[in-house]
Amino acid sequence: MKQNFSRRDFLKVAGVGLGAMAFRPFKLERYYDALYAPKRLPQFPASEIIGRMTGLTDVRDRPSSNPLQAVEVGKLYDDNLIEWGREVIGNAVGLTNQKFLEVPGGYVWASRVQPTRNLPNTPITEIPAGAPGFWAEVTVPYVDLTLEGPVVSSWLQSLNQYNFPPRVYYGQVIWIDQVRQANGFVEYRWNEAPGRGYGPGDIFWLDGAGVKVLTEEDVAPISPDVDPNEKKIVVNLTYQTMSCFEGNNEVFFCRVSSGAIFDAYGAPTDSYSTPVGDLNTHWKILSLNMSGGGSASGYSTPAVPWSTVIHGDGIAIHGAFWHNDFGERRSHGCINVRPEEAKWIFRWTTPYISLAQSEARMTWPEHGTTVSVTELKV
């Protein structure tokens, strides 16, 4: 029998402080007014781990995606927040990740939920002396943005099309070039202009409490005393795993999401496949705007954190904040890992970089850490 997933249950799941977007879009004129209005951090759910929905997701009465085993009792939408409760193994048909999260009234598939934390910060009140700005990491589920100037990027144009508020999310790394106290609280200006993150030029203000000012300690090399030639990464595309070795010792392991092998219409394709063979780290940058594709299937993602490029000018190991689907192929060729895992890899691999550098490139025959990407043929 289908259960009634009430509005009261939904509010328990969604948490306090979510805007009107959780239930209905703004009218267009209200949306543009809101786009330029100053915004404080909302009140987030009071749990150690907060789940952020990364797409429209069914809530089912049992932990299963099989309609013969579980029925839909509700829906959760992009950026709805849930308290990260009990994890159970269920039946996600045909997929690797079988974890579901228990929520009031039912269960949601864990791959659609980004695990985040609410770690607000005490903002600094001015740019450090002599510095052009500083790098900062988002430490709360999301921070609403206030636009300065015109809409520039295709990313923001797409949000405008759907009347969805622009935000930065837990784990993203952004460049701050101004600080002000004009609205009763400290605001930072995020500038993703060319030369700082290689972005298209959108400029936003945000509540400074939502981001942590990065220090040199945050990018300090991991195991710098180990011979760089003894460090090696092995990526197994068949099993969607990554292992980091120092000599014969595995020192780090995680699941990944590599390049998809099917296009948007379900047809086989090599255009989004991850290259195989012995690759090398040769370009590292704290934050990078990633975009590609055409008008029908294009994408544009700002502030992709901890990017370690291993092939050409774009195939990288990097943090992915837009899904929790690690173990499945779903990228445009890059190797997706969780932001905190990407940060570890960024610090462990060569070339090492300082915060002041923000990026480093190497030219052949120079190269950094070897990344051996393999795939078993079946």
Secondary structure, DSSP 8 states (H G I E B T S, - for coil): ------HHHHHHHH-TT--GGGTS---HHHHHHHHTS--------SSSSEEEE-S-EEEESSSBS-TTT--EEEEE-TT-EEE---EEE-B-TT-S--EEEEETTEEEEGGGEEEE--------SS--TT-S-EEEEE-SSEEE-EEES---SHHHHHHHHTT---EEETT-EEEEEEEE--SSS-EEEEE--TTTTS----EEEEEGGGEEE--HHHH--SSTTS-GGGEEEEEETTTTEEEEEETTEEEEEEE-B-B-SB-TTS-B-STT----EEEE--EEEEEEEEEES-TTT-EEEEEEEEEEEEETTTEEEEE--S---TTS--BSSSEEE-HHHHHHHHHHSSS---TTT-EEE--TT---SEEEEE----
